[in-house]
Amino acid sequence: MFLKVNNGKIVNSSGRPVVLRGLNLGGWLMMEGYILGGRNIAERQFKKNLAQKQGKQARRDFTRFWRDTFIQEEDFKAIGRMGLNCVRLPFNYRLIEEGGLEYLKKAVERCKKYGLWCILDLHAAPGSQNQDWHSDSLGETLLWKDKKSQDKFIKIWQLLSRAFKDEEAVAGYNIVNEPVWDKTRPILELYKKTVSAIREIDRKHIIFLEGNCWSQDIEFLGPPWDDNLVYSVHFYGPLEFTFGFVRDLKYPGDIFGEYWSKAKLKEILKKYKRLQKLWNVPIYFGEFGQNSRCPSCYREFQWTADVLDIFKEFGFHWTYWTYKCVAQATFPDGVYQYQANPAWICRQGPVYGWENFYTLWNKQKLDIVRSWQTSNFTLNKALLSILR
Protein backbone atom coordinates (compact mmCIF):
# COMPACT_ATOMS: atom_id res chain seq x y z
CA MET A 1 0.00 0.00 0.00
CA PHE A 2 1.28 3.45 -0.91
CA LEU A 3 2.35 5.76 1.87
CA LYS A 4 1.30 9.39 1.70
CA VAL A 5 1.22 12.55 3.76
CA ASN A 6 -2.10 13.47 5.31
CA ASN A 7 -2.61 16.28 7.82
CA GLY A 8 1.07 16.38 8.80
CA LYS A 9 1.46 12.61 9.22
CA ILE A 10 2.65 9.73 7.08
CA VAL A 11 -0.26 7.33 6.63
CA ASN A 12 -0.97 4.15 4.71
CA SER A 13 -3.74 3.69 2.15
CA SER A 14 -6.19 3.00 4.98
CA GLY A 15 -5.37 6.33 6.57
CA ARG A 16 -3.58 4.78 9.56
CA PRO A 17 -0.44 6.62 10.74
CA VAL A 18 2.88 4.91 10.02
CA VAL A 19 6.16 5.73 11.76
CA LEU A 20 9.18 4.90 9.60
CA ARG A 21 11.90 3.18 11.66
CA GLY A 22 14.86 1.66 9.92
CA LEU A 23 18.43 1.53 8.71
CA ASN A 24 20.59 2.98 5.96
CA LEU A 25 22.34 0.58 3.61
CA GLY A 26 25.34 2.90 3.61
CA GLY A 27 28.37 2.20 1.46
CA TRP A 28 26.72 -0.32 -0.86
CA LEU A 29 25.58 1.56 -3.98
CA MET A 30 27.52 4.69 -3.01
CA MET A 31 30.86 3.57 -1.64
CA GLU A 32 32.52 5.26 1.33
CA GLY A 33 36.11 4.58 2.31
CA TYR A 34 35.67 4.33 6.07
CA ILE A 35 32.98 1.67 5.68
CA LEU A 36 35.76 -0.48 4.18
CA GLY A 37 38.25 0.58 6.85
CA GLY A 38 40.08 3.09 4.68
CA ARG A 39 40.56 6.74 3.81
CA ASN A 40 37.55 8.74 2.75
CA ILE A 41 38.38 9.38 -0.88
CA ALA A 42 35.76 9.69 -3.60
CA GLU A 43 34.43 6.42 -5.03
CA ARG A 44 35.38 7.50 -8.56
CA GLN A 45 38.94 8.27 -7.43
CA PHE A 46 39.27 4.86 -5.80
CA LYS A 47 37.99 3.09 -8.92
CA LYS A 48 40.25 5.13 -11.18
CA ASN A 49 43.25 4.19 -9.04
CA LEU A 50 42.22 0.52 -9.03
CA ALA A 51 42.00 0.48 -12.85
CA GLN A 52 45.42 2.10 -13.13
CA LYS A 53 46.98 -0.46 -10.76
CA GLN A 54 45.12 -3.64 -11.72
CA GLY A 55 43.51 -2.88 -15.06
CA LYS A 56 40.04 -1.93 -16.30
CA GLN A 57 38.78 -5.50 -16.06
CA ALA A 58 39.69 -5.53 -12.37
CA ARG A 59 37.63 -2.40 -11.89
CA ARG A 60 34.65 -3.98 -13.64
CA ASP A 61 35.01 -7.22 -11.66
CA PHE A 62 35.37 -5.34 -8.40
CA THR A 63 32.25 -3.25 -9.01
CA ARG A 64 30.15 -6.30 -9.88
CA PHE A 65 31.38 -8.40 -6.96
CA TRP A 66 30.89 -5.54 -4.52
CA ARG A 67 27.33 -4.81 -5.57
CA ASP A 68 26.42 -8.52 -5.62
CA THR A 69 28.03 -9.38 -2.27
CA PHE A 70 28.06 -6.55 0.27
CA ILE A 71 24.25 -6.51 0.52
CA GLN A 72 22.28 -9.64 -0.39
CA GLU A 73 18.75 -10.95 0.06
CA GLU A 74 19.56 -12.26 3.53
CA ASP A 75 20.29 -8.71 4.67
CA PHE A 76 16.80 -7.49 3.82
CA LYS A 77 15.40 -10.53 5.59
CA ALA A 78 17.53 -9.75 8.66
CA ILE A 79 16.33 -6.15 8.81
CA GLY A 80 12.73 -7.33 8.65
CA ARG A 81 13.39 -9.73 11.52
CA MET A 82 14.82 -6.87 13.58
CA GLY A 83 11.32 -5.43 13.80
CA LEU A 84 12.17 -2.40 11.67
CA ASN A 85 10.04 -1.32 8.73
CA CYS A 86 12.21 0.85 6.48
CA VAL A 87 15.43 0.88 4.48
CA ARG A 88 17.05 4.07 3.20
CA LEU A 89 19.02 3.16 0.09
CA PRO A 90 21.85 5.59 -0.75
CA PHE A 91 23.08 5.37 -4.34
CA ASN A 92 25.47 7.17 -6.67
CA TYR A 93 23.97 8.68 -9.82
CA ARG A 94 26.75 6.88 -11.71
CA LEU A 95 24.98 3.62 -10.84
CA ILE A 96 22.19 4.69 -13.20
CA GLU A 97 24.61 5.79 -15.93
CA GLU A 98 26.40 2.43 -15.66
CA GLY A 99 23.19 0.48 -16.24
CA GLY A 100 22.72 -0.40 -12.58
CA LEU A 101 19.04 0.45 -12.25
CA GLU A 102 18.37 -3.25 -11.74
CA TYR A 103 20.12 -3.08 -8.37
CA LEU A 104 17.56 -0.56 -7.17
CA LYS A 105 14.71 -2.63 -8.60
CA LYS A 106 16.02 -5.77 -6.94
CA ALA A 107 16.38 -3.96 -3.61
CA VAL A 108 12.79 -2.73 -3.83
CA GLU A 109 11.58 -6.27 -4.62
CA ARG A 110 13.40 -7.60 -1.58
CA CYS A 111 11.96 -4.86 0.61
CA LYS A 112 8.51 -5.86 -0.61
CA LYS A 113 9.22 -9.54 0.12
CA TYR A 114 10.27 -8.87 3.71
CA GLY A 115 7.72 -6.22 4.64
CA LEU A 116 9.95 -3.16 4.37
CA TRP A 117 9.48 0.24 2.80
CA CYS A 118 12.36 1.59 0.73
CA ILE A 119 13.44 5.23 0.49
CA LEU A 120 15.52 5.84 -2.64
CA ASP A 121 18.27 8.27 -1.68
CA LEU A 122 20.38 10.01 -4.34
CA HIS A 123 23.52 10.21 -2.23
CA ALA A 124 25.87 11.48 -4.93
CA ALA A 125 24.34 13.80 -7.51
CA PRO A 126 25.67 14.99 -10.88
CA GLY A 127 28.22 17.70 -10.18
CA SER A 128 28.15 16.82 -6.45
CA GLN A 129 25.86 18.57 -3.96
CA ASN A 130 28.67 19.15 -1.45
CA GLN A 131 32.45 18.91 -1.53
CA ASP A 132 32.83 15.74 0.54
CA TRP A 133 33.70 12.17 -0.43
CA HIS A 134 30.17 10.94 0.28
CA SER A 135 28.88 12.95 -2.67
CA ASP A 136 31.63 11.40 -4.83
CA SER A 137 33.24 14.83 -5.04
CA LEU A 138 36.89 15.59 -5.71
CA GLY A 139 36.52 18.80 -3.70
CA GLU A 140 34.10 20.81 -5.85
CA THR A 141 30.37 21.48 -5.50
CA LEU A 142 28.85 22.10 -8.94
CA LEU A 143 25.22 21.00 -8.70
CA TRP A 144 23.87 24.31 -7.42
CA LYS A 145 25.49 26.44 -10.14
CA ASP A 146 25.92 24.20 -13.19
CA LYS A 147 22.88 23.92 -15.47
CA LYS A 148 24.11 20.73 -17.18
CA SER A 149 24.40 19.01 -13.80
CA GLN A 150 20.95 20.24 -12.83
CA ASP A 151 19.39 19.04 -16.08
CA LYS A 152 20.98 15.62 -15.60
CA PHE A 153 19.74 15.58 -12.00
CA ILE A 154 16.15 16.20 -13.08
CA LYS A 155 16.36 13.62 -15.86
CA ILE A 156 17.58 10.99 -13.40
CA TRP A 157 14.57 11.59 -11.19
CA GLN A 158 12.24 11.44 -14.18
CA LEU A 159 13.77 8.09 -15.11
CA LEU A 160 13.43 6.80 -11.55
CA SER A 161 9.87 8.07 -11.30
CA ARG A 162 8.91 6.12 -14.42
CA ALA A 163 10.62 3.01 -13.08
CA PHE A 164 9.03 3.08 -9.61
CA LYS A 165 5.76 5.00 -9.93
CA ASP A 166 3.68 1.86 -9.33
CA GLU A 167 5.88 0.33 -6.61
CA GLU A 168 4.03 0.35 -3.29
CA ALA A 169 7.14 -0.78 -1.39
CA VAL A 170 8.82 2.51 -2.25
CA ALA A 171 8.07 4.92 0.59
CA GLY A 172 9.35 7.79 -1.49
CA TYR A 173 12.17 9.64 -3.19
CA ASN A 174 14.93 11.32 -1.14
CA ILE A 175 15.98 13.52 -4.06
CA VAL A 176 19.43 14.51 -2.76
CA ASN A 177 21.58 13.85 0.30
CA GLU A 178 23.16 16.61 2.42
CA PRO A 179 23.24 19.69 0.22
CA VAL A 180 25.77 22.34 1.20
CA TRP A 181 25.74 25.78 -0.40
CA ASP A 182 26.26 29.33 0.84
CA LYS A 183 22.90 30.43 -0.58
CA THR A 184 19.65 28.54 -0.16
CA ARG A 185 17.79 30.00 -3.15
CA PRO A 186 19.47 27.74 -5.78
CA ILE A 187 18.69 24.69 -3.63
CA LEU A 188 15.02 25.62 -3.26
CA GLU A 189 14.71 26.44 -6.96
CA LEU A 190 16.12 23.06 -8.01
CA TYR A 191 13.95 21.29 -5.45
CA LYS A 192 10.81 22.92 -6.89
CA LYS A 193 11.79 22.11 -10.48
CA THR A 194 12.54 18.51 -9.55
CA VAL A 195 9.33 18.03 -7.57
CA SER A 196 7.38 19.43 -10.54
CA ALA A 197 9.19 17.09 -12.96
CA ILE A 198 8.50 14.07 -10.75
CA ARG A 199 4.83 15.01 -10.39
CA GLU A 200 4.38 15.01 -14.15
CA ILE A 201 5.05 11.27 -13.94
CA ASP A 202 4.33 10.16 -10.37
CA ARG A 203 1.79 11.76 -8.05
CA LYS A 204 1.66 8.82 -5.64
CA HIS A 205 5.01 8.81 -3.85
CA ILE A 206 6.29 10.96 -1.02
CA ILE A 207 9.19 13.25 -1.86
CA PHE A 208 11.75 13.75 0.91
CA LEU A 209 13.58 17.10 0.91
CA GLU A 210 16.75 17.61 2.95
CA GLY A 211 17.90 20.79 4.62
CA ASN A 212 21.01 22.80 3.76
CA CYS A 213 24.31 22.44 5.64
CA TRP A 214 24.41 18.65 5.75
CA SER A 215 20.63 18.48 6.19
CA GLN A 216 20.44 20.53 9.35
CA ASP A 217 18.83 23.79 8.15
CA ILE A 218 15.27 23.32 6.90
CA GLU A 219 13.99 26.86 7.64
CA PHE A 220 14.50 27.96 4.02
CA LEU A 221 12.12 25.29 2.74
CA GLY A 222 9.11 27.10 4.17
CA PRO A 223 5.65 25.50 4.23
CA PRO A 224 5.19 22.52 1.86
CA TRP A 225 4.12 23.56 -1.64
CA ASP A 226 3.17 19.98 -2.58
CA ASP A 227 0.73 17.85 -0.62
CA ASN A 228 3.08 14.85 -0.38
CA LEU A 229 6.36 16.24 1.00
CA VAL A 230 8.41 15.21 4.03
CA TYR A 231 11.30 17.32 5.35
CA SER A 232 14.48 15.43 6.20
CA VAL A 233 17.11 16.25 8.83
CA HIS A 234 20.39 14.60 9.85
CA PHE A 235 21.63 14.68 13.43
CA TYR A 236 25.02 13.72 14.82
CA GLY A 237 25.58 16.29 17.56
CA PRO A 238 27.99 16.68 19.21
CA LEU A 239 30.16 15.49 16.32
CA GLU A 240 33.37 15.16 18.34
CA PHE A 241 31.61 12.59 20.52
CA THR A 242 29.40 10.73 18.05
CA PHE A 243 32.15 10.39 15.43
CA GLY A 244 34.78 9.47 18.03
CA PHE A 245 37.09 12.29 16.98
CA VAL A 246 37.93 13.05 20.64
CA ARG A 247 38.35 9.77 22.46
CA ASP A 248 37.83 10.64 26.14
CA LEU A 249 34.46 12.37 25.82
CA LYS A 250 31.57 10.94 27.81
CA TYR A 251 27.83 11.21 27.44
CA PRO A 252 26.10 12.47 29.49
CA GLY A 253 28.93 14.79 30.34
CA ASP A 254 30.88 17.95 29.72
CA ILE A 255 31.90 18.36 26.10
CA PHE A 256 33.94 21.47 25.36
CA GLY A 257 32.38 23.50 28.15
CA GLU A 258 28.77 22.41 27.61
CA TYR A 259 26.93 19.71 29.49
CA TRP A 260 25.44 17.31 26.95
CA SER A 261 22.50 15.29 28.20
CA LYS A 262 19.05 14.22 27.08
CA ALA A 263 17.76 17.66 28.09
CA LYS A 264 20.25 19.39 25.77
CA LEU A 265 19.48 17.03 22.88
CA LYS A 266 15.80 17.71 23.37
CA GLU A 267 16.36 21.46 23.36
CA ILE A 268 18.25 21.20 20.03
CA LEU A 269 15.61 19.00 18.42
CA LYS A 270 12.72 21.19 19.58
CA LYS A 271 13.25 23.54 16.65
CA TYR A 272 12.29 20.74 14.25
CA LYS A 273 9.24 19.91 16.33
CA ARG A 274 8.24 23.58 16.16
CA LEU A 275 8.50 23.60 12.35
CA GLN A 276 6.70 20.27 12.12
CA LYS A 277 3.77 21.82 13.97
CA LEU A 278 3.96 25.23 12.26
CA TRP A 279 4.00 23.82 8.73
CA ASN A 280 2.04 20.62 9.43
CA VAL A 281 4.76 18.57 7.74
CA PRO A 282 6.30 15.23 8.82
CA ILE A 283 9.94 15.34 9.95
CA TYR A 284 12.22 12.45 9.05
CA PHE A 285 15.72 11.96 10.45
CA GLY A 286 17.32 10.23 7.51
CA GLU A 287 20.63 9.84 9.34
CA PHE A 288 21.80 9.73 12.93
CA GLY A 289 24.29 7.48 14.65
CA GLN A 290 27.57 7.18 16.50
CA ASN A 291 30.85 5.33 16.60
CA SER A 292 30.57 2.24 18.79
CA ARG A 293 33.83 2.54 20.67
CA CYS A 294 33.00 -0.49 22.77
CA PRO A 295 30.31 -2.84 21.43
CA SER A 296 29.68 -4.33 24.88
CA CYS A 297 29.50 -1.03 26.79
CA TYR A 298 25.87 0.06 27.12
CA ARG A 299 26.78 3.54 28.29
CA GLU A 300 28.23 4.27 24.89
CA PHE A 301 24.71 3.94 23.50
CA GLN A 302 22.96 6.22 25.97
CA TRP A 303 23.12 8.99 23.35
CA THR A 304 21.34 6.74 20.84
CA ALA A 305 18.70 5.70 23.39
CA ASP A 306 18.05 9.32 24.35
CA VAL A 307 17.77 10.46 20.73
CA LEU A 308 15.29 7.68 19.97
CA ASP A 309 13.22 8.59 23.03
CA ILE A 310 13.00 12.17 21.78
CA PHE A 311 12.14 11.05 18.25
CA LYS A 312 9.28 8.98 19.66
CA GLU A 313 8.03 11.82 21.85
CA PHE A 314 8.12 14.30 18.96
CA GLY A 315 6.70 11.92 16.38
CA PHE A 316 9.77 11.91 14.13
CA HIS A 317 10.58 9.20 11.58
CA TRP A 318 14.12 7.81 11.39
CA THR A 319 16.72 5.58 9.73
CA TYR A 320 19.93 4.84 11.62
CA TRP A 321 23.33 5.18 9.93
CA THR A 322 24.31 2.46 9.14
CA TYR A 323 23.65 -1.27 8.62
CA LYS A 324 27.22 -2.63 8.36
CA CYS A 325 30.75 -1.31 8.51
CA VAL A 326 34.36 -2.25 9.18
CA ALA A 327 34.83 -1.59 12.90
CA GLN A 328 37.25 1.24 13.53
CA ALA A 329 37.84 4.19 15.82
CA THR A 330 36.00 6.98 14.00
CA PHE A 331 32.80 7.74 12.10
CA PRO A 332 29.38 6.18 12.74
CA ASP A 333 29.58 2.44 12.29
CA GLY A 334 27.17 -0.40 11.82
CA VAL A 335 24.71 -2.69 13.49
CA TYR A 336 26.99 -5.29 11.96
CA GLN A 337 30.74 -4.76 12.39
CA TYR A 338 33.70 -6.38 10.68
CA GLN A 339 36.22 -7.07 13.45
CA ALA A 340 38.91 -9.11 11.66
CA ASN A 341 42.14 -7.62 10.36
CA PRO A 342 43.24 -9.37 7.16
CA ALA A 343 45.81 -7.84 4.82
CA TRP A 344 43.14 -5.84 2.95
CA ILE A 345 42.01 -4.14 6.19
CA CYS A 346 45.47 -3.70 7.78
CA ARG A 347 44.50 -1.40 10.67
CA GLN A 348 48.19 -1.08 11.56
CA GLY A 349 48.96 0.58 8.21
CA PRO A 350 50.73 2.11 6.49
CA VAL A 351 47.93 1.54 3.93
CA TYR A 352 44.47 1.20 5.43
CA GLY A 353 41.36 -0.51 4.13
CA TRP A 354 40.19 -0.42 0.55
CA GLU A 355 43.35 1.11 -0.91
CA ASN A 356 45.04 -2.23 -0.17
CA PHE A 357 42.93 -3.59 -3.04
CA TYR A 358 45.27 -1.76 -5.41
CA THR A 359 47.93 -4.40 -4.74
CA LEU A 360 45.92 -7.36 -3.44
CA TRP A 361 42.84 -7.58 -5.68
CA ASN A 362 44.14 -9.90 -8.39
CA LYS A 363 45.99 -12.06 -5.84
CA GLN A 364 43.31 -12.44 -3.15
CA LYS A 365 40.09 -11.52 -4.91
CA LEU A 366 38.03 -14.49 -3.72
CA ASP A 367 39.07 -14.08 -0.08
CA ILE A 368 38.33 -10.35 -0.22
CA VAL A 369 34.90 -10.90 -1.74
CA ARG A 370 33.98 -13.55 0.84
CA SER A 371 34.93 -11.16 3.63
CA TRP A 372 32.21 -8.73 2.50
CA GLN A 373 29.40 -11.15 3.33
CA THR A 374 27.42 -10.18 6.43
CA SER A 375 28.01 -13.67 7.87
CA ASN A 376 31.60 -12.52 8.48
CA PHE A 377 30.44 -9.46 10.44
CA THR A 378 29.56 -9.39 14.15
CA LEU A 379 26.10 -8.28 15.24
CA ASN A 380 26.27 -5.39 17.71
CA LYS A 381 23.57 -6.76 20.01
CA ALA A 382 23.71 -3.86 22.46
CA LEU A 383 23.01 -1.37 19.67
CA LEU A 384 20.28 -3.48 18.09
CA SER A 385 18.47 -3.82 21.42
CA ILE A 386 18.16 -0.03 21.53
CA LEU A 387 17.02 0.36 17.92
CA ARG A 388 14.25 -2.23 18.20
Stockholm file with secondary structure:
# STOCKHOLM 1.0

chainA/1-388         MFLKVNNGKIVNSSGRPVVLRGLNLGGWLMMEGYILGGRNIAERQFKKNLAQKQGKQARRDFTRFWRDTFIQEEDFKAIGRMGLNCVRLPFNYRLIEEGGLEYLKKAVERCKKYGLWCILDLHAAPGSQNQDWHSDSLGETLLWKDKKSQDKFIKIWQLLSRAFKDEEAVAGYNIVNEPVWDKTRPILELYKKTVSAIREIDRKHIIFLEGNCWSQDIEFLGPPWDDNLVYSVHFYGPLEFTFGFVRDLKYPGDIFGEYWSKAKLKEILKKYKRLQKLWNVPIYFGEFGQNSRCPSCYREFQWTADVLDIFKEFGFHWTYWTYKCVAQATFPDGVYQYQANPAWICRQGPVYGWENFYTLWNKQKLDIVRSWQTSNFTLNKALLSILR
#=GR chainA/1-388 SS CCCEEETTEEECTTSCBCCCEEEECTTSBSCCGGGGTSCCCCHHHHHHHHHHHHCHHHHHHHHHHHHHHSSCHHHHHHHHHTTCCEEEEEEEHHHHHTTCHHHHHHHHHHHHHTTCEEEEEEEECTTCSSSSGGGTCSSCCCTTTCHHHHHHHHHHHHHHHHHHTTCTTEEEEECCSCCCCSCSHHHHHHHHHHHHHHHTTCSSSEEEEECHHHHTBCGGGCSCSSTTEEEEEEECCSHHHHTTSSTTCCSSEEETTEEESHHHHHHHHHHHHHHHHHHTCCEEEEEECCCCSCTTCGGGGHHHHHHHHHHHHHTCEEEESCSEEECCSSSCCCSEEECCCCTTTCTTSSSCGGGGHHHHHHHHHHHHHHHTSGGGSEECHHHHHHHC
#=GC SS_cons         CCCEEETTEEECTTSCBCCCEEEECTTSBSCCGGGGTSCCCCHHHHHHHHHHHHCHHHHHHHHHHHHHHSSCHHHHHHHHHTTCCEEEEEEEHHHHHTTCHHHHHHHHHHHHHTTCEEEEEEEECTTCSSSSGGGTCSSCCCTTTCHHHHHHHHHHHHHHHHHHTTCTTEEEEECCSCCCCSCSHHHHHHHHHHHHHHHTTCSSSEEEEECHHHHTBCGGGCSCSSTTEEEEEEECCSHHHHTTSSTTCCSSEEETTEEESHHHHHHHHHHHHHHHHHHTCCEEEEEECCCCSCTTCGGGGHHHHHHHHHHHHHTCEEEESCSEEECCSSSCCCSEEECCCCTTTCTTSSSCGGGGHHHHHHHHHHHHHHHTSGGGSEECHHHHHHHC
//
